[in-house]
Amino acid sequence: MDMHEQEFSLEENFARLEEMIEKLSEDDLPLEEAFRAYSQGMAILKQCDDQIDRVEKQVLKLTEEGCLEVFENGEQ
């Protein structure tokens, strides 16, 4: 299974990022593996950003009248 085709949860992606950070922190990591880990980490960050955007669009807010409505980007 190709890693890029599988959809991970946001929590799983955060755990994968932690693994990439640990790997990149290794003193004896060969340069080629470091580039590969960095590239994978950047792809995971993109997935996280996309997932957060999707969740943000689904957030509901409570109006003054007590009704729920869809959160609009840029609205505070």
Secondary structure, DSSP 8 states (H G I E B T S, - for coil): --TTTS---HHHHHHHHHHHHHHHH-TT--HHHHHHHHHHHHHHHHHHHHHHHHHHHH-EEE-TTS-EEE--TT--
